[in-house]
Amino acid sequence: MPRIGVMFDRDLSPEDLQAFAAAVEEAGADDLWVVEDLGWAGSISTAALALAATSRIRVGIGIAPVPLRSPALLAMELAMLARVYPGRLVAGLGHGVSEWMRQLGVEPKSKLAMLEETVLAVRGLLRGDLVTVDGREVHLDGVRLVHPPAVQPAIVTGVVRPRSLELSGRVADGTIIAEGNGPAEIQAALTHIRRGGATDEHELILFAYLHVNDDPADAAKVTGAMVEGQASWLGVPPSEVFSLIGPVAEVPGKVRSLVEAGTGTIVLRPLGPDPIPQVRAALSALGR
């Protein structure tokens, strides 16, 4: 069985996070994943609240855009959480949405160099190394953490294009695949990830829309706009967006197809105004 996580979506009220995290843990999920999008909430503070509200589940950051932070500051923040909650943190890093990075005045000249140099610098700092980097985008001169964590958090990347997927296979512990991708897309992504040198230990994490509903017309009213927007971003018709939208009885089979394609962790992104019952129904169908 894969790991099953649940996303605390960006549009949910921040003050509901801790109750949501506790409910997800009680329902039997393995992970809770938090979001960082421009104008919503910072992922480090969100992850800290989620970790404090739970005792067992892993908390994933999906994702922190690397142009927005110094690698030293990012490592300091991650180390603090990893020391207090050992083994329960996954650090998801990514390029960041280009438009948002331009809005903030931090768009790098080379996205690939920025991501790779950041991952390597953060990993070295979390190991307790004295880190010096004079790269294309990252510059550190003899930096070391005073309190590196005993258990280093996994560093995964949320990336899309072939060169970025190959980079993830080269330097990261795992790769996050965006919503709407199904078994065929997962296998294609794995080809690039493995080209980068990833082994079977590399964790493939898929975000998947969830809406348990036996009525297709009603489900479309709730989920249609989100699915259409993601279809446009993926460049496919809405009918080709893979999801866990539909009767709950279909959830185990769809999850099985994702696992057979190579997915190790599936993160449910519940759509609609009442997400926890959706999560409980899906987890129950999966034997949780």
Order of alpha helices (4+ residues) and beta strands (2+ residues): beta-alpha-beta-alpha-beta-beta-alpha-beta-alpha-alpha-beta-beta-beta-alpha-beta-alpha-beta-alpha-beta-alpha-beta-alpha
